[in-house]
Amino acid sequence: MDLMNRNMPNKYLLLVDLCSIVVSFLLAAWIRFGSIVNKWMKGRTLGTAFTIVILLYIVIFYFYDTYSRLFKRGYVEELITVAKINGILAVTLMAVMYLLQEGATFSRLFFLCFIFLNLLIDYTLRQYFKLLLLGVYKRSNSSNKIMVITTYNQVHKVLSQIRKENAWEYQITSLTILDKNLVGQKINGIEVVADYLSMFEVAKKDVLDGVFIHLPEDGWVDLDLDELVLEFQNMGITVDISINTFGLKIHEKVVREMSGYHVLTFSTRIFDESQLVRKRFMDILGGLIGCILTAILMIFIAPAIYMESPGPIFFSQLRVGKNGRRFRIYKFRSMYPDAEKRKAELMDQNEMNGLMFKMKDDPRVTKVGRFLRRTSLDEFPQFLNVLKGDMSLVGTRPPTEKEFLQYECRHKRRLALKAGITGLWQVSGRSDITDFEDVVKLDLEYIDHWSLRMDLKILMKTVGVVLFGKGSR
């Protein structure tokens, strides 16, 4: 995942609870004393109590562990949990205030009011917090999209188990039934999109971050798990296999729990989630600066584009990003408005071997467009894509949908990370590369060795490429 990860509830539920404490404390003070500011300023009791409450709650929160089963608890169980933690807070607060000799000056009515309000407010905020993750994030474009691969007699059990666990971080978007052709049908509201023969072709074209494989304990005789795992790995798709499937020759990368199942997680590269968070933070910062620069440049570039070739200032095109996600990429227009229609006429002059188009003296490019391309100024509107989260500052080149649909399975692995404004290919003399397989090789080298330090090096090299125009065409 990008910004949110599996451990997010552990980190942010405490913030939700502390917000509840602040609101409850202020409301209780207003109800009991009528004026929060005057009461706070005239005596130190209220301020002392507030500090103690915050510190105590942080200790109780981690000691009592209210977050580990957060998404498995129902309404009543959650209410009981919140009541217990507030009860512990009340007892420990009274004990601490007594030891500090503040018990005599502490209003019992205020104390009871605070605990009661905090119970109600905290319970309500926790329900909204779960609703946000389960109802909004889980169905958003940012959540992990998972295909379940199993047999017909196991599929109802698997889906029931997954829904019982109420996992928030991924969404089951499709099913593959190995032993029956049920393509087009729905099971428990989830569409069957493939069978044993078509699952790789479907996975190549669909938005897919991972697959979860669950087989009967005696396995499925027609399935070669080694080949299956390697095929999905070659597409850059993470593979989770239920632990009850044995006999694998492939070395497992990670053993973890998924919806009550112990699974082996296979991937060509398992990324450190904290590193991905830092990468996204760097993207947001760079995206903001880039958008400001784009707005300034547009004052000069927009009139130049329009005067030579009347039409839209920006060029927008459907591209394919991380693991098959579609998005619209934005650039300053560097070609005549009918460029896409004329492309078919120029295909026999394509200088690139494979699934890309490149032409040295492309007649569709305007004079202003040649300057924009040579200086890479046409790329600046892509900072908006970075800010939206469709792209990253550094990544791989996003293919057009037509290119993507011609990919072999192994080509999809180059989309295992977000597409970037710049990347290893761009700073390696892209004008000299004439074979698509060389582009793929550089993209996979980036993915396999990615680190924040590598991103920073590529960004520094990009500055040199832009300043001297090396590799731009």
Solvent accessible surface area in square Angstrom, and as a share of the most:
residue,aa,sasa,rsa
1,M,21,0.09
2,D,35,0.18
3,L,96,0.48
4,M,52,0.23
5,N,9,0.04
6,R,85,0.31
7,N,77,0.39
8,M,14,0.06
9,P,6,0.04
10,N,55,0.28
11,K,117,0.50
12,Y,102,0.39
13,L,0,0.00
14,L,22,0.11
15,L,100,0.50
16,V,27,0.15
17,D,1,0.00
18,L,34,0.17
19,C,65,0.39
20,S,0,0.00
21,I,0,0.00
22,V,56,0.32
23,V,69,0.39
24,S,0,0.00
25,F,1,0.00
26,L,67,0.33
27,L,69,0.35
28,A,0,0.00
29,A,0,0.00
30,W,146,0.51
31,I,97,0.49
32,R,96,0.35
33,F,57,0.24
34,G,49,0.47
35,S,41,0.27
36,I,45,0.23
37,V,105,0.60
38,N,83,0.42
39,K,79,0.34
40,W,80,0.28
41,M,151,0.67
42,K,171,0.72
43,G,36,0.34
44,R,176,0.64
45,T,31,0.18
46,L,7,0.03
47,G,17,0.16
48,T,34,0.20
49,A,0,0.00
50,F,47,0.20
51,T,74,0.43
52,I,20,0.10
53,V,1,0.00
54,I,34,0.17
55,L,106,0.53
56,L,32,0.16
57,Y,0,0.00
58,I,58,0.29
59,V,99,0.57
60,I,13,0.07
61,F,0,0.00
62,Y,113,0.43
63,F,182,0.76
64,Y,74,0.28
65,D,63,0.33
66,T,1,0.01
67,Y,45,0.17
68,S,72,0.46
69,R,110,0.40
70,L,1,0.01
71,F,23,0.09
72,K,90,0.38
73,R,22,0.08
74,G,42,0.41
75,Y,158,0.60
76,V,108,0.62
77,E,71,0.32
78,E,0,0.00
79,L,73,0.36
80,I,88,0.45
81,T,16,0.09
82,V,0,0.00
83,A,41,0.31
84,K,109,0.46
85,I,0,0.00
86,N,1,0.00
87,G,33,0.32
88,I,62,0.32
89,L,0,0.00
90,A,14,0.11
91,V,95,0.55
92,T,42,0.25
93,L,1,0.01
94,M,107,0.48
95,A,50,0.39
96,V,41,0.24
97,M,5,0.02
98,Y,165,0.63
99,L,137,0.68
100,L,95,0.47
101,Q,161,0.71
102,E,14,0.06
103,G,30,0.29
104,A,104,0.81
105,T,95,0.55
106,F,23,0.10
107,S,23,0.15
108,R,191,0.70
109,L,111,0.55
110,F,3,0.01
111,F,18,0.07
112,L,115,0.57
113,C,24,0.14
114,F,2,0.01
115,I,25,0.13
116,F,124,0.51
117,L,29,0.15
118,N,1,0.00
119,L,39,0.19
120,L,82,0.41
121,I,35,0.18
122,D,1,0.00
123,Y,43,0.16
124,T,63,0.37
125,L,58,0.29
126,R,0,0.00
127,Q,33,0.14
128,Y,141,0.53
129,F,20,0.08
130,K,16,0.07
131,L,109,0.54
132,L,87,0.43
133,L,0,0.00
134,L,30,0.15
135,G,30,0.28
136,V,88,0.51
137,Y,19,0.07
138,K,41,0.17
139,R,158,0.58
140,S,36,0.23
141,N,89,0.46
142,S,59,0.38
143,S,0,0.00
144,N,25,0.13
145,K,18,0.07
146,I,9,0.04
147,M,0,0.00
148,V,0,0.00
149,I,0,0.00
150,T,0,0.00
151,T,2,0.01
152,Y,83,0.32
153,N,110,0.56
154,Q,30,0.13
155,V,0,0.00
156,H,91,0.40
157,K,125,0.53
158,V,0,0.00
159,L,2,0.01
160,S,68,0.44
161,Q,38,0.17
162,I,9,0.05
163,R,125,0.46
164,K,140,0.59
165,E,27,0.12
166,N,56,0.29
167,A,15,0.11
168,W,9,0.03
169,E,23,0.10
170,Y,7,0.03
171,Q,49,0.22
172,I,22,0.11
173,T,54,0.31
174,S,7,0.04
175,L,0,0.00
176,T,0,0.00
177,I,0,0.00
178,L,7,0.04
179,D,63,0.33
180,K,101,0.43
181,N,114,0.58
182,L,25,0.13
183,V,77,0.44
184,G,52,0.50
185,Q,101,0.45
186,K,141,0.60
187,I,13,0.07
188,N,64,0.33
189,G,59,0.57
190,I,17,0.09
191,E,74,0.33
192,V,0,0.00
193,V,31,0.18
194,A,0,0.00
195,D,23,0.12
196,Y,73,0.28
197,L,160,0.80
198,S,38,0.24
199,M,1,0.00
200,F,45,0.19
201,E,80,0.36
202,V,31,0.18
203,A,0,0.00
204,K,16,0.07
205,K,75,0.32
206,D,55,0.29
207,V,49,0.28
208,L,1,0.01
209,D,12,0.06
210,G,3,0.03
211,V,1,0.01
212,F,1,0.00
213,I,0,0.00
214,H,8,0.04
215,L,2,0.01
216,P,25,0.16
217,E,146,0.66
218,D,129,0.67
219,G,23,0.22
220,W,48,0.17
221,V,144,0.83
222,D,86,0.45
223,L,21,0.11
224,D,72,0.37
225,L,21,0.11
226,D,34,0.18
227,E,104,0.46
228,L,3,0.01
229,V,0,0.00
230,L,91,0.45
231,E,49,0.22
232,F,0,0.00
233,Q,14,0.06
234,N,63,0.32
235,M,0,0.00
236,G,13,0.12
237,I,1,0.00
238,T,41,0.24
239,V,0,0.00
240,D,4,0.02
241,I,0,0.00
242,S,3,0.02
243,I,64,0.32
244,N,32,0.17
245,T,7,0.04
246,F,161,0.67
247,G,74,0.71
248,L,39,0.20
249,K,178,0.75
250,I,32,0.16
251,H,139,0.62
252,E,67,0.30
253,K,96,0.41
254,V,53,0.30
255,V,90,0.52
256,R,51,0.19
257,E,100,0.45
258,M,5,0.02
259,S,11,0.07
260,G,34,0.32
261,Y,28,0.11
262,H,108,0.48
263,V,0,0.00
264,L,19,0.09
265,T,8,0.04
266,F,0,0.00
267,S,11,0.07
268,T,54,0.31
269,R,66,0.24
270,I,80,0.40
271,F,37,0.16
272,D,81,0.42
273,E,42,0.19
274,S,52,0.33
275,Q,57,0.25
276,L,21,0.10
277,V,48,0.27
278,R,128,0.47
279,K,12,0.05
280,R,28,0.10
281,F,138,0.57
282,M,39,0.18
283,D,3,0.01
284,I,57,0.29
285,L,97,0.48
286,G,16,0.15
287,G,0,0.00
288,L,90,0.45
289,I,93,0.47
290,G,1,0.01
291,C,35,0.21
292,I,111,0.56
293,L,82,0.41
294,T,15,0.09
295,A,54,0.42
296,I,87,0.44
297,L,43,0.21
298,M,70,0.31
299,I,117,0.59
300,F,142,0.59
301,I,12,0.06
302,A,20,0.16
303,P,64,0.40
304,A,32,0.25
305,I,6,0.03
306,Y,117,0.44
307,M,152,0.68
308,E,57,0.26
309,S,7,0.05
310,P,91,0.57
311,G,26,0.25
312,P,83,0.52
313,I,37,0.19
314,F,79,0.33
315,F,61,0.25
316,S,45,0.29
317,Q,32,0.14
318,L,59,0.29
319,R,22,0.08
320,V,0,0.00
321,G,1,0.01
322,K,36,0.15
323,N,7,0.03
324,G,0,0.00
325,R,28,0.10
326,R,78,0.28
327,F,17,0.07
328,R,115,0.42
329,I,3,0.01
330,Y,57,0.22
331,K,40,0.17
332,F,1,0.01
333,R,11,0.04
334,S,10,0.06
335,M,32,0.14
336,Y,79,0.30
337,P,82,0.51
338,D,63,0.33
339,A,7,0.05
340,E,93,0.42
341,K,171,0.72
342,R,67,0.25
343,K,50,0.21
344,A,79,0.62
345,E,127,0.57
346,L,18,0.09
347,M,89,0.40
348,D,127,0.66
349,Q,92,0.41
350,N,40,0.20
351,E,70,0.31
352,M,8,0.04
353,N,93,0.48
354,G,52,0.50
355,L,38,0.19
356,M,12,0.05
357,F,35,0.15
358,K,31,0.13
359,M,28,0.13
360,K,122,0.52
361,D,99,0.51
362,D,7,0.03
363,P,60,0.38
364,R,8,0.03
365,V,10,0.06
366,T,7,0.04
367,K,168,0.71
368,V,33,0.19
369,G,0,0.00
370,R,95,0.35
371,F,95,0.40
372,L,2,0.01
373,R,60,0.22
374,R,127,0.46
375,T,34,0.20
376,S,12,0.08
377,L,33,0.16
378,D,7,0.04
379,E,41,0.18
380,F,41,0.17
381,P,7,0.04
382,Q,5,0.02
383,F,33,0.14
384,L,83,0.41
385,N,0,0.00
386,V,0,0.00
387,L,53,0.26
388,K,114,0.48
389,G,19,0.18
390,D,35,0.18
391,M,1,0.00
392,S,0,0.00
393,L,15,0.08
394,V,1,0.01
395,G,2,0.02
396,T,0,0.00
397,R,35,0.13
398,P,7,0.04
399,P,1,0.00
400,T,18,0.10
401,E,55,0.25
402,K,153,0.65
403,E,14,0.06
404,F,0,0.00
405,L,79,0.39
406,Q,98,0.44
407,Y,3,0.01
408,E,91,0.41
409,C,24,0.14
410,R,105,0.38
411,H,6,0.03
412,K,0,0.00
413,R,30,0.11
414,R,0,0.00
415,L,1,0.00
416,A,13,0.10
417,L,8,0.04
418,K,23,0.10
419,A,1,0.00
420,G,2,0.02
421,I,31,0.16
422,T,6,0.04
423,G,0,0.00
424,L,26,0.13
425,W,20,0.07
426,Q,21,0.09
427,V,24,0.14
428,S,50,0.33
429,G,11,0.10
430,R,43,0.16
431,S,21,0.13
432,D,120,0.62
433,I,21,0.11
434,T,65,0.38
435,D,45,0.24
436,F,3,0.01
437,E,70,0.32
438,D,66,0.34
439,V,0,0.00
440,V,6,0.04
441,K,144,0.61
442,L,34,0.17
443,D,2,0.01
444,L,34,0.17
445,E,77,0.35
446,Y,1,0.01
447,I,1,0.01
448,D,54,0.28
449,H,122,0.54
450,W,6,0.02
451,S,43,0.28
452,L,35,0.17
453,R,178,0.65
454,M,35,0.15
455,D,0,0.00
456,L,91,0.45
457,K,116,0.49
458,I,4,0.02
459,L,46,0.23
460,M,145,0.65
461,K,121,0.51
462,T,27,0.16
463,V,87,0.50
464,G,27,0.26
465,V,16,0.09
466,V,49,0.28
467,L,131,0.65
468,F,169,0.70
469,G,20,0.19
470,K,140,0.59
471,G,13,0.12
472,S,17,0.11
473,R,93,0.34
